[in-house]
């Protein structure tokens, strides 16, 4: 818009105006952060304006300008021997160093009117600031040393020096804080550099929008254009979502009017002393159904009301768990904010575009105030301002976010734009659920996240049903380090349920009661053969009960389901298979049917005689209630999770859900398929039936200890037995057979390696926003990951139309290709793809380019989505002989 091009100095001032006015309006508490760096409000605003106006000085390089296409003739003639081999951000940092050297040498252009000898002691501090400014594209600049000289000629250097001198006049920042010359002062700058890097990135994003900042090519004094830039910034900021103030906590009823009586954990949440200054970590451990989420939100409301945060982010292990939490939070989050505000609730994960609820919640500001109020009346549920929804990188800036934990882990890893994510986290209460689901790699990343968050002054709440003592210690230690607190000694023996509260007042730990409804004892019964388990299914169905068998691998689930179909003793319409190798659209249909048959609101007729064969996909995200359950042997914490889906709700004799305390069904029994007990178990002890389980859970000592303890106790008694079972397995107090110990040692070695890889991937906050903050290269394209596991492959189901063009099997609606996607292990695909019908290489390559999916695969099926290797009932099965 506007003219054909925008003069470089004008763009720099556009971005400077964005930073200047964000500070003036105290965005993200920027005034307080600047004060910690030794600057008053007025000085800080002028300094940020000067600093941000320097961000693109690398574009003065003739080597950069030569790539621009001008409407008539080049403003800056190109020179053959001048080339830019590096990005303009790194060129800018190099140029700053060159110009600063000339100032320190006593050149006529002096910075802030200071003598050369007075400037030199500020070099290190000013380099910290300039790394922030020139690193505006989401990554710190490289230190180019002499290689940057190839991009500039003397005229470029002279022009840049004149520009910086003019900025010194435009923004007369006369006092460099003396503290910047000291080590403590520079340490403070390094710690706060992450904040300013996020602010810089955001300002550059806003100032680069040519709708809000139209092109100007006519020369004018910088003072004159500064007035234009400030006015355009005021208009831009007026279109941003207004900040929503928090409501005053007056009781839990505002959040949960349906709660008639608080659970013991929830009562504790209403009375816990949170008055200590500084960040706080609260870990809540209680049984499934104890109301942990509600307790966490009560604590969140109290913390927000006490001005210990302004918003909330809920991080979960999977997209499915995040979707479920999004639906729950949509009903309550508005109560955290004042009635006259319009807070945004954002869903933050890679598949959010396929969430109809989230898509419908996104709203765009309209012209008249009345239309805005009509929109509010039309949708009393969740809402998200479009500005937050247009990028996952900005999603954390919304008042409330729900998503996978990956979104916040990326804030403390050398991903591009991590500083913007960190800025969004800064004033949030971080609520992390299902923490026990993470492996050693992710746990180490989580420790880094808690350390960063505490250092920023942020509080966190962690929820778990089964948290090993060693993991709790790691989380407490990481938060302690970040908050700068003295190391506190935790209790040698802990009860269950258990609350840990870490603050500047110290570490408070206490045992809690739990409510009667969730006290339960689940007996354990052992099956040694598949036949025994199959017969148990038939018996349950004949008695009119519903039953589920959770298998540890997809192939094992397929084998059992196929056997039930072949034996034909149960009507096909009463059998359901649920695993991860279904296309997204088919998986959603299966999930809906699973909830209809086995969810809380299912009726006796809907449940009667129904059979679910599933994998771990039902362990966490779905509120299911089964009459009977079989499970393959798995680590104790996962068996407890699975048992939580067994007779989860109180039901009457006809299968209907009731509010009484007496369940009319037979006492719950968890039937576990496990090998015959072997006191001196050796490699291969799991046998043929559970060989796949041995690959999924390679620490066989963990599996063996689980079998030992469940044989010893004969039951899972909650909450009394939880600590003995979980710590008994994971604290390794029970000696295991030598061959299993050897396997366990190998697994432990791999875990140590994974933690080492995670340590290398974590940013070191104390090093500040620069390349040295990471042991590995910063990534623009995700060269590393928040999860360390076997590489996966995206497989798209498609059919060829008469013109030979690929069409997705999902024929209607938005995101048809994504809804036709199956994700599988890369090694599985490589071993099985020879049995599939695949498109020609040229056709596949065209698809990859069109969809921007360089590593994707396409699997040909019929137009209705069926093939010998894929069906809506079985999913992707691979070689059929494997099911024998």
N, C-alpha and C positions, 0 to 999 in steps of 0.2 A: 504494500500500500504506500501512498505518498510518492516520493521521487523514485528514480530507478535504482538508486543506491544510497547507502547510509554512511556518512563519514565516520571513520574509526573513533575519533574523539567523542562524537555524539553518542555512539553506542556505549562507550565507556562511562559517560555521564549518565546515561539511562540507568545502567546497573548501579552506579554510585548513588543515584537518587533513591533507588529501591532500598539499598542498604541504609542510607541516611534516614529515610522516613520510617523504616522498620525499627530502627533504634529509637528514634524520637517517640514512636508509639509503643515502645517497650515490648516488641514481639519476642516471645519465648523468654521473657525476663532478661533481655539483653543488657539493660542498664546495670543490673546487679553484676552480671558477668564482667562488663567493662570496668565496673568499680573494683572488682577483685584484681584487675590488671593495672590498677593505679590511675584510672581516668574518671573524671567527673562526667556528668551527663552530657554537657555541652562539648567538652573535649572529645569524649568518646564518639559522639555523632559525627563531628568533623573528621576525626581520625578514620572512621569507617568509610566516610565519603571519599577521603583521599585514597585509602587503601583499595577500595572497590573500583575506583576510577583507574587504577593501575592494572587491573586484572588482564587486560588484553594487549599489554605493551609488546608482547611477542609478535603481534600482527604488524608492527612497524617494519618487520623484516621484509626486505625486498624479495627474499626467497619465498615468503608466504604470499605476498601481494601478486606475484607472477601467476598464481593459480586462479585469481579472480577474473571473471569475465565482465568487462565494462561495456556500457551501451555504445560508446563512441571510441574514444582512445583511452589508453591506460593513464590513470592519474600519476602512477609511479612507473616510469619506464623499466622494463626488465633488463637484467644483465646476465649474459651467458654464464659467467663464472660464479654467480650467486644462486645458491639452491638451499632449500629448506629440507633437510633429511629428518627432522624431528618435528613434533607437534608444536603449535604456537604457544601452548602453556609452558612447556619446558624452555622454549626460546625466550619467553618473557622473564623467567627466573634467571636465565643466563644474562639477559640484557640488564636486569636490575643490578646484578653483581658488577657488571662493567661500569655502569653509571655511578654506582655508589663508590667505586674505587676512585673515579675522577673527582667526586666531591671530597673524598678523604684526602686526596692529593692537593687540595687547595685550589681547584679550578674555580673560575669565576661564577659558575652556577652552583651555589651552595644550598643545601637542604635546610629549610626552616631557619635560615639566617645564622647557622651555627658554624663555628670555626672547625677546620678539619680535625684537630686534635680532640675536639669535644664529640665528634661523630663516631670515631673509631670504636669506643667502648660499647656503642649501641649495635654494632654490626650483627652479632649473634641474635639479638632480639628482633632486629628488623628483618633478618633472614627468615625467622619463624613466621612473621607477619606476611612477608612476600610469598612464602610457600603457600600460605592460605589463599592469597589473592590470585596468584597465577595458577594454582591448582583448582580452578573454578569448574572444571569439567568432571569433577568427582574423583579425581586421583591426584596425589601430590606430584609436582613437577620432577623431572629427572634433573640431576646435577650434571650438566653437559660439559663442564670445564671448557676446554678450548674448541670442541667440535661445533659449538653454537656459532662460532665466528663465520662459518660458511654461508650463513643465511643473511648476513648484514653487510652493507657497505657503510662508509663514513657518513653519508647523508642520512642513512637510517638512524645511526647512533645520535647524530646531531638533532634530528627531528624528535626522537624519543626524549632526549634530554630537555629540549625546549618544552615539550608537552608536560613533563614532570615538574619543571620549574613553574609552568603556568598553573598547574594544579596547586602548587604550594601557595600561590597567590590567591587562588579561588577558595581554597580551604586553609585558612591561616591557623593551622595547628602549631602553636609555638612552643609547647612544653612536652618534651619526651620524658615520661616518668623516670626518675632516678633509679627506681627499683628494677628497671629493665636492664641495668648494667650489672645487676647482682645475680648470683646463681639461684637463690630462692625466687627472684622475680622472673627469671627465664623459665624456671620449672613451672611456675604458675601459668606462664604464657603457653608452654607446651601442653599442659593439661587442658587449658581452655581452647587450644587451637582447633580441636575437633568441633567445638560448638561454632566457632567463627567460620570454619570450612563449610559446615552445613548452611549457615546463613549466607555465605558467599555463593554457594551453588544455587540456592533458592533465588537470590537476587539476580543471578545471571539468567536463570530460567525465565523469570518475569521480564527482565529487561530485554530479552531476545525475542519477545513476541512482537512481530511487526504490526499486529492489529492494534495493540495498546501503545506501541511506540513506532509510529509511521516513519518511513525513511525521510531524511533531510539531507540534501546534497549541497545546499547553498551555504557558503562560508559565512560565519558570524562569530563574534567574540564568545568565548566559552561562558562568560558570565551571563550572556543573553540566552544561550542554549540551556544553561543550567536552570533557568526559570521555567523554560518549556518542559524540561525533563522532570522537574519536581511536580509540575501540574499534571503531567501525564501519569506520573507515579501515584499521585493522590487519587486520580480516577481509577487506576488499576487496583489500588488497595481497597477502594470502596466496593469493588466487585468481588473481593475475596470473601469467603464465608466469615461472618462475624464470630468473635470468640464467645463461647457459651460459658457463662458463669455457673459455678456449682451451687447446688441447693444445700440448705442447712440440714444436717442429719437430726431428725427428731424421733426416729424410731424405725424399726425394720418394716413396718406396715407400708410405708411409701413404696418400697421395692417389691414387697411380697404380701399383698393384702390377703392372699389365699391361705397364708400360714396361720393356723389357729393356735398351735403350740410349738415353741422353738425346741429344737433338739439340744442336748447338752453342748455340742460343738457350736451351734448357732447362738446359744445364750452366752457362751464365752466370748464370741465375736462381738457381742453388744457391750461387754464390760471390760474387755482387755485394755490395759493402760497404754495408750499410744501417744502420750503427751511428751515423751522424750524428744529433744531436737534431733534433726538429722535423719538420714535414711533408716528404714527398718525392714527386716526380713522376717516373715511369719510363715512357718511351715506347719501345715495341718495334715495330720495323718489319721484317717478314720475309715471305717468300713464303707463299702458301697451302700448307698441309700441313707447315709447319715446326714446328708444335706451340706456337703462340703462346698459346693458351688455357691449356695445361698449364703453360707457363713463367710465365704471369701468376698462376696459382693457387699455384704453388710460392713465388713472391715474396709473395703474400698470406699464405700460411701462415707464412713467415719473419717478416713484418711483425707479424702477430698475436702470434706467439710472443715477439717482442721488445717487446710491449705498446705498439705503435704504432697500435693499433686493436683493436676488439672484435668486428667483424663485417665483412660484405661486401655491397656492392650492385653488380650487373652491369647496366649500361645499354646497350641495343641500339637500332638504328634502327627496327625494326618489331616487331609482335607475333609474326610468324612466326619471326624470328631469336631473339626472347626465348623463345618456346616451345621451340625447338631447344636453346637454352642451358640452359633449365630441366631438360630431360631429361638433358643431360650432367652438370649440376651435382648432380642428385639422387643420382648414383652416388658422388659424392666429398665432398660438403660436410661430412658428419659428421666426417671426419678432421681438420677444422679445430678441433674442440672435444674436450674431455675425454670419456672413455668414459662417465662416470657422469652426463652431462648429456643434455638432450633439446632440442637447438636446432631452431628453426623455419626452414624454407625457404619463402618466400612468392613467389608469382607476382604481379607488379604491373603490370597493364595493363588497359585497358577491356574486353577480351574474356576475361578469365581465368575467368569463371564457366562458360565453355564448354570449359575444359580438364578433361577427365575425370581426368587424373593429379593435377592440383592439388585438384580437388574431393574426391577420395578421400583426399588426404593430410591434410585438415583434421580435427583431433580436439578433442573437448571434454573437459575434466577430469571425472573420474568420482568416485564416492563413496569407493571403497576403493583402497588402494595396489595390491592384487593385480590389480584390473581394469586399472589403468594399465600394469602390467608385461605383462599379457596383450595389451594393445593394441600395445605396443612389439614383442613377439614376432610379432604378426600382420602387422606392416608394417615390414620392415627397410629400406624405401626412404625416400623423403622424407616429412617430417611438418611440419605447420604448426598451431600452437595457434590455436584458434578466435578468440581475442581479437585476434590480428593480422589475421585473415582477414576480419573483419566490415566493414572500411572500407579503401579504398585510401589514405586519408590516414594511417592507422596502420600501413600495410604496411611503411614504411621503418623502423619500430621493431623489426621482427623481426631476428634475428641475421644471416640471409642473405636477400637479395632478388634476384630476377631480373625484369627488366621492360624497358619502353621507357625511353629516356632522358628522355622527357617527364615522368615521375614525379619525377625529381630537378630538372629544369629548372624545374618549378613551384615548387620551394622558394626560388628566387631571383627570382621574379616576383611581382607584387602580387595573387596569388590568395589567396582566403580559406583559412585554415589552413596557409599556407606555412610558418609558424614550426614547426608540428608535423613537417612533412616535413624541415625543416632540423635539427630536434632528432634525428630518426632518422638523418640523414646524419652527424651529428657524430662518431661513433666508428666510422665505416665506412671500409674501404678502398674507394675508388670505382674500379671496373674498367669502362672504356668500350671497346667493340669496334666495328669497322667505322666509325671516325670519319670516314673519307674520304667517307662517304655523305651528309654533311650539307651543306646550302646555306649561303650567306653569312649568312642570318638566324639559322639554328640555330648556326652557328659562333660568332657573337657571343654568343648565349645561353650556349653552352658555355664561352666565355671567362669570362663572369660567374660561372658555376657553379664553375669551377676557382678563381677568385679568392676566392669565399665559402668554399669547402671548405678551401683552404689557410689562410685567416684563422682558421678554426675549429680548425686543427691537424691536418686530415685529409690523408691521402696518397692518391694516385691512380696508376692504371696505365692506359695508353692503348695500344690495339693497332690496327695497320693494316697492310695489305699494300702500299698505295700512298699514301703521305702526301706531298703537295707540300711543298717547303721552306718556303714562306710560311706554310702552315697550322701546321707544326711551330713556327715562330717565334712565332706568335700564342699558341699553347697554353703555351709556355714563359714568355712574357712575362706572361700572365694569372696563372699560378701564382706566378711571382716576386713580382708585386705583392701578391697575397693573403698570401703567407708573409712579406712584409717583408724579402725577401732583396735583396742588391745585384744589379743587372742583370749577367748573365753574357754574354760574347760567345761565340756558337756558331761552329762551324767554317764557313769559307766554302765548302768542298767536303765533301760527305758521301758515304760509301760506302753500300752496301746488301748485305746486311741491316745495320741500324743501331740502336744503343741510345743513348738519351739519358737521363741520370740527374741530376735536379736536386735538391739538398738544401742544407742549411746549409754543407756543405763545398764547394759550388760546383757547376758543371755538368761532368759527365763525359760524354764522347761517345766511342763506339768502334764500329769496324766489326766485324762478326761473320761467321763462316763459316756455311754452311748444309749440311744433310745431302745426301748423294748422291741420295737418292730424290726430292727435290723440285727438284733442278737439272734444268732442262728447256729445250728450245728448241722453240718452236712456229713453224713456217713460216707466212707470210702469203700468201694467194692472193686475187686481186681478182675479184669478179663485178660486171658493169656492168648486168645486166638480171635481172629476176625469172625469165625463162626459163632463164638459165644456172643459177640457184640451184635451180630445180625439177628440172632435168636432173641436177644433182649429187645431189639426194635420191634420184632413181630409180636412179642408178648405185650409190650406197651400199647401198640396199636389195637390189639385184640381187646384190651381193657378200656379202650376209648380215650387213651392219653395221647399227648403230643410228645415228641422226643427229638433230640438233636444229637448228632455225633460231630464233634469238632476234630478234624484231622489236621495234621501238621503240614501236609503238602497238598498241592492241587491234584497231583496225579493219584495220591492215595484217596482223596475225596472222590475223584472220578471213578476209581475202581469200585468202591463201595456202592456208589449211586448206580453204576452200570449193573452191578450184581443184583441190586434190588429190582431194577427194571427187568432183568432177565428172569429172575425167579417169579415175578408177577404175582406175588401174594398181597401186595398193596396196590390199590388203584393208582395209576400214573398221576392222576390229577391231585393226589395227596402227597406226592413226593416233590421236594424242592432242593435244588443244588445251588450253593452260593459260594463263589470263590473269586479270585482276582482276575482270572483270564476271560472276562466277558467284556465286550464293547461297552463303553460308558452308558449308552442308552439302554442296553439290555440289562446292565447291572442295576440301574435305577428302577427298572420294572421289578426285578427280583427283590431288591431292597424293600420296595413298597409292599410286595406280597408277603415278605418275611415279617414286616411290622403288622400287617393285617392279620396274619395267622397267629403270631406269637407276641405281639406288642401288648402294652398295658390295657388297652381298650378292647382287645380281642374277646369275642364271646365264646361260650362253650361249644356252639355249633361250628364256629370258624376254626377252633383249635383241635377238635376231636379227631384223633387218628392221623394227624398230620406229622410228616417226617421231614426234618431239615438235615441235610448233609452239608457241612460248611467247613471253611478254614478259619484262620485267625481274623478274617474280616469282620466277624461279629463280636470280637473280644471287647472292644472299647466303645464304639460309637453308637450302638443300638440298644435301646431299652427293651430287652426281650425277657420273656418269662416262659420257661420250659417246664413241663411236668417231670420229664426224665432227661438225663444227659449222660452221654458217653464222651470221653475225650481221650485222645492219644496222650501218652506220658509226655510231660513238658515241665519246664522249671516251675518251682513251687508258686512264685508270684503270679505266673500266668494261669496256673490251675485255680488259684484263688479268684482271679478275674473271671475265669470261665464259670466257676461255681456261683459267681454272682448273678449269672443269668438263669440259674436253676431255682425254680419256685421263688422268683424275685418279688412278686406281689402276692398279697393275700387273696385267695380265691375260695369260692364256695364249692359245694358238691357238684354243681352243674358247670363248673369252669368259669363262672362269672367273677369279676373282680369285686372284692368287698372291702369295707373299711374296718372290719373286726380284726382282732388280734389272733384269731384262731384260723389257720388254714385247714380246709377240709380234705386236702390231699394226703396221701401217705407221706411220712417224713422223707425229706430229700436225700437222695443217694447219688454220689458222683461215681460213675463207673469208669475206671481208668484202664485202657488197653496198655499193657506193659509186658515186658518179657517175664518169664518165670524167674522168681527171686533167685539171685546168684550172689552169695556172700563174697565170693572171690571172682567177680565178673572180669571178663577179659575183653579185648577188642572184638567187635562183632556181637557183643552180648545182647544188642537190641533185636537181632534176628532179621529175617527178611521183611516181615510186616512193618517194622519200624525203622528200616534202614534209612529211609528218607528223613525221618525225624532226627537221626544222628547227624545229617548234613545241616539241617536247619538249626539245631542246637548242638554245636560241636563240643561244648564242655560236658562230656559224658559224666564227669564227677558230679556236676550239678544235678543231672538227671538221677544219678544213683542215690545221692543224698536225699533228693525229693522222695524217692521210693522208700528209702530207709525210714524217714521220719513219718511218712503217711502210714507205713506198715506199723510203726511203733504206736502212733496215736490212734489210728483207725478212723480218724475223722478230721474235718476242718471246723474248728470251733471259733466263731468270731463273736467278739473281738479277743477273747482271752488267749486263744492259741496262735494268733497271727505272728507275734514277735518271735515266739519259739520256733515256728516253722520257717519264717523268712530268714531270720538271723542264723538259724541252725543250718540252713543250706548255704548262705552266702558268706558267713563268717568262717566257714571251712573248719569248724571244730570237730567234725567227724572224719576220722581217717578213711581213705577210700582204697580200693584195690590198686596195686602198683601200676598195672597197665592203663587203668583209667586215670590215675594220677599223672602218668606220662602224657596222655592226651590233654589233660587239663593244663599241664605246664606249657604245652605248645600253644593252647588257646590263650593262656595268660601272657605268654610272650608276644602273641599277635596283638593283644589288647594294649600292652605297653607300647608297641609300635604304633598302634592307632592313636593313642594319647600323644605320642611324640609328634605324629603328623598333625594332629589337631593343634598342638602347641605352636608348631611352625606356622599354621594357618591363622592363628590369632594375632590381632594387632596389639602392640605394646603401648598402652595409653601414655606411659611416662615419656616415651620418645617423641610424642607429639605428631602432628599431621605432616609426615614426610615419609619418603620411601624407606627410611631406616626403621620405621615402625613395624615392618613386616619382614620375616625371614624369607618369604617367597615373593615372587613378582606380583604386582597388582594386576588384577584381571579385568579386562573389558568385556569378555565373553563367557565368564564362568569357567575358567580353566580348572578350578577346584570346586569343591562342593561342601554344603552344610551337612551332607551325609556321606559316610564312607561305606560302600557296599558294592556288591556286584553290579556292573554296569547294566543298564536296562535299555531296551529298544522299543520305540513307539511303532506299533503295527496298525495300519489303517485298513479297515475292511471296505472293499470297493468292488464294483462291477463295471464291465466295459459296455458303453452304449453302442448303438449301430455305427457311430462315427469313430469308434475306437478310442473314445475319451473315457477316462476314469471318473466314476461317479460314486459318492459315498453311499453306504447302505442306508443311512438315515436320510430319508427323502424330503423331509419337511422341517421348517423352523430354522432358527439361527444356529450357527456353530455346527453345521452338519458333519464336517470332517472330524471335529473334536469329539463329537458324540459317537463317531464310528471308530474310535481309537481303542486299542488294547495295548497295555504295557506288559512286556514280558522280559525275563532275564535274557541278556544278550547271548549267553552260552546256550540257553535253551533254544533260542531262535536259530542259532547256527547249527545245532544238532538236528533240528526238526524241519527246517525250511525246505529241505530237499523233497519232502513229502507233500508240499503244498503247490498250488497253482499260483504262479507269480507273473506280474506283467513283464513285458520286454524291458531290457535295460534302458533303452532310450525313453520309453514311456515313464519308467520309474524316475529317471533323472529329471524329466520335465515336471513331474509331480513335486519332487523335492524343491525345485527352484520356485515353482508357483506358490507352494505352501511355506517356503522358507524353513524347511525341515531337512537339513543336509544328511542326517543319519537315519531318516525314517524308512520303513519298509511298507509295502502294500501287499495285501493278501486278497486274491480274487475269490469272490463268492458269488452266489446268485443275487439277483436284484432284491429278493426278499431276505437276504442276509444268511442264507444257509449254504452249507457245503459238507462234504464228508468229514472234514476236519474242524468245522465250526457249526454250531447251532445255538439258537436262543435258549435252549434247555441245558446243553452241556458246556457251552463256551468253546474256547479253543483247546482242542484235545491233543493235537499232535499226532504222532504215529498211532494208529488204532491198535496195533498189536501190544502197545505199552499198557493197554487197559486190561489185558488178559489176566 
